[in-house]
């Protein structure tokens, strides 16, 4: 009886150790935003990639009514790297292109490419990864669109997972 008890304890310990090792070896999915669609160079944007771009800070009131300082990358710069039509080429039928931004819960918002292009507007729209000098909280991030100076926060989409450029039909 004592041998069976000892064997059972040994088996439980072995299964626990194996489970811990297996969990430790399972890679966690890195936080990424899929940049896709009508682009010449689509890619998956990571948090590390964000710091290869010039960082921009914008201040915006959040639902709590307080000003918060968001830091990230101007969305137009990300789309330019992916090969979106911007600048002098954003004319004619290319003016019908838009960026569809999708959150992890399926929520989506749309921006005409002209809304993002500095040749058309002075408005700053960023893909943020920090707020008030810290990483975005899990409920908001790791990526969030921030639209500076827009009256309603409806397009300040949280938990961004994809940005797809398309032609309007």
Secondary structure as GFF3:
##gff-version 3
##sequence-region A 1 169
A	DSSP	alpha_helix	2	25	.	.	.	ID=ss1
A	DSSP	beta_strand	32	37	.	.	.	ID=ss2
A	DSSP	beta_strand	43	46	.	.	.	ID=ss3
A	DSSP	alpha_helix	47	50	.	.	.	ID=ss4
A	DSSP	beta_strand	56	61	.	.	.	ID=ss5
A	DSSP	beta_strand	67	74	.	.	.	ID=ss6
A	DSSP	alpha_helix	75	81	.	.	.	ID=ss7
A	DSSP	three_ten_helix	87	89	.	.	.	ID=ss8
A	DSSP	three_ten_helix	92	96	.	.	.	ID=ss9
A	DSSP	beta_strand	97	103	.	.	.	ID=ss10
A	DSSP	beta_strand	108	112	.	.	.	ID=ss11
A	DSSP	alpha_helix	113	116	.	.	.	ID=ss12
A	DSSP	beta_strand	125	131	.	.	.	ID=ss13
A	DSSP	beta_strand	134	135	.	.	.	ID=ss14
A	DSSP	beta_strand	144	147	.	.	.	ID=ss15
A	DSSP	three_ten_helix	153	155	.	.	.	ID=ss16
A	DSSP	beta_strand	160	167	.	.	.	ID=ss17
###
